[in-house]
């Protein structure tokens, strides 16, 4: 029961990664929807958003180094992923 690449049908709604707004996280979100369902994917995205935001803002202190997500090399990737999750929740989480 393979769906065309990037497209998932959920009852009346169809989700697609053809939307250029989703950069890097759509394959993971799609996998979660197929494996666990839309509700579980929405919960996971919300939880992961919180984790990523905390990681990006963690600069550490005198006793420990900050999270690597707060470094120049990784910050943009984490922020882009955060924005993908946020967009997905805004598009598909309003009815839940």
ZAKERO-191050 format. One line per 8 residues: their letters; for each residue x, z, y of C-alpha. Coordinates in steps of 0.25 Angstrom, whole numbers, plus 5000, padded with zeros to 4 digits. Layout:
residues N
a> X:Z:Y; ...
This chain:
residues 96
xxxxxxxx> 5000:5000:5000; 5010:4996:5010; 5006:4994:5024; 5012:4983:5033; 5025:4989:5039; 5022:4998:5051; 5007:4999:5049; 4998:5010:5043
xxxxxxxx> 4983:5011:5042; 4977:5024:5044; 4962:5024:5043; 4957:5016:5055; 4971:5017:5062; 4983:5009:5060; 4997:5014:5063; 5008:5004:5066
xxxxxxxx> 5022:5004:5070; 5021:4991:5077; 5019:4999:5089; 5033:4999:5097; 5031:5013:5102; 5035:5019:5088; 5050:5017:5088; 5056:5025:5076
xxxxxxxx> 5046:5035:5070; 5035:5025:5065; 5041:5023:5051; 5041:5039:5049; 5027:5040:5055; 5022:5029:5046; 5028:5035:5034; 5022:5048:5037
xxxxxxxx> 5008:5042:5039; 5009:5034:5026; 5014:5046:5018; 5007:5058:5024; 4996:5052:5033; 4993:5051:5048; 4990:5066:5050; 5003:5070:5044
xxxxxxxx> 5011:5060:5052; 5005:5065:5065; 5009:5079:5061; 5023:5075:5057; 5025:5067:5070; 5020:5079:5079; 5030:5089:5071; 5041:5079:5072
xxxxxxxx> 5039:5077:5087; 5041:5092:5089; 5054:5092:5081; 5060:5080:5088; 5056:5085:5102; 5063:5099:5099; 5075:5092:5093; 5077:5083:5105
xxxxxxxx> 5076:5094:5115; 5085:5103:5107; 5098:5103:5114; 5103:5116:5107; 5110:5128:5114; 5123:5135:5115; 5122:5139:5100; 5118:5126:5094
xxxxxxxx> 5117:5111:5096; 5105:5104:5099; 5097:5095:5090; 5103:5082:5088; 5090:5075:5093; 5094:5080:5107; 5107:5072:5107; 5108:5059:5114
xxxxxxxx> 5110:5051:5101; 5096:5056:5095; 5087:5060:5106; 5081:5046:5109; 5078:5044:5094; 5071:5058:5093; 5063:5055:5106; 5059:5042:5101
xxxxxxxx> 5054:5048:5088; 5046:5059:5096; 5039:5048:5104; 5035:5040:5092; 5029:5053:5086; 5022:5056:5099; 5017:5042:5100; 5012:5042:5086
xxxxxxxx> 5005:5056:5088; 4998:5050:5101; 4993:5038:5094; 4988:5044:5081; 4987:5059:5082; 4976:5059:5093; 4965:5059:5083; 4970:5070:5074
